[in-house]
């Protein structure tokens, strides 16, 4: 039961899930003469609502987000406040996100024409947002910062929309972060983002190129066996494009240019990136229509759609055991794809790492999709045996550092899964050339891992989290 069925002028119909930053509700805006509009409400959790740094940035970014009106961008309607509770009202789309689409798609990636269609639509959204100006004609300087499969929606009618502009930057600027925010997102960062350098719009183009490659091949370009290894690979720009004969030489050249480690060598803007793909599509006739894309997605999820038509129900996707109080169940609601949840927030590069990528389903994503959990296209790595009665500590540093655990020098970063007795321990990371050092106390639980990151370039502390 909801404590109150209303939040501001919205009727909260049903709680869908909880994430690290918010609770998500399917909601209605009701008006005169029986008028109703269905949408999604993201209700900010109390611990974030009491963080003034976060709220200040959230308000600033939401003011920008509501100005973005484009057919390829999910609309943010408003940022509201009811008492001490902040909430965001957003559009919903009847469709799926790319992560779920790739899980359902045949091995080897999507047909080239469909992949090209999706990426060109996202580039339309980025070209619009990146060039968006203020009322005086000056640039707003909008950067998405979290281009990843979870943040790209495809409707059953073939509509493609990008989600979560302008929200997560608030969380990335806050002095604290919630555990698991970047779970599954390291593999889509640009090298400059992974190295915590100042960003410009070209970071989004790099991330989209990573997604493009995955759509074409079904392979994750930077994914390694652990978060730390993935992060290391992204920081170094360490990747090898598959010799998949499916990818034409010209398309491979476009990908290579978009994936140059140093951003000066990439496409300068979304428009030029899109133009190169468009020219390729015209010459090769490799561009599916929106109707073809919609038919493809609808066919993949035909069973679920049929169930909805017959019973009026849908199954919630798996959001991780901690995200829901009860297991997913069939409920009598329309299919939806909702914007927002705290854990898939854009622009976060406060690296609180946890476990292995895709070891469990990711926390509540930026798009909640009405699809039962499917088998991943790529199976998760085999879990390493854990030593009974102990926990583990991993440490990373930018650029590097010597690590002392409980006062004893353990080695230099990266330290991976160092076995420790359960309990409290001290961690110190020292960058000997500069003399900088960071210190923290951590609590290691039985059979669990704590990961710490020290950024000696511009950080001020050692950040650790489970």
Buried (B, 14 or more C-beta within 10 A) or exposed (E): EEEEEEBBEBBBBEBBBBBBBBBBBBBBBEEEEEEEEBBBBBBBBEEBBEBEEBBEBBEBBBEBBBBBEBEBBBBBBBBBBBEEBBBBBBBBBBBBBBBBBBBBBEEEBBBBBBBBBBBBBBBBBBBBBBBBEEEEEEEBEBBBBBBBBBBBBBBBBBBBBBBBBBBBBBBBBBEEBBBBBBBBBBBBBBBBBBBBBEBBBBBBBBBBBBBBBBBBBBBBBBBBBBBBBBBBBBBEBEBEBBEBEEBBEBBBEBBEBBBBBEBEEBBEBBBBBBBBBBEBBEEBEBBBEBEBBBBBBBEBBEEBBEBBEEEEBBBBBBBBEBBBEEEBEBBEBEBBBBBBBBBBBBBBBBBBBBBBBBBBBBBBBBBBBBBBBBEEBBEEBEEEEBEEEBBBBBBBBBBBBBBBBEEEEBEBBBBBBBEBEBEEBEBBBBBEEEEBBBEBEBEBEEEBBBBBBBBBEEBEEBBBBB
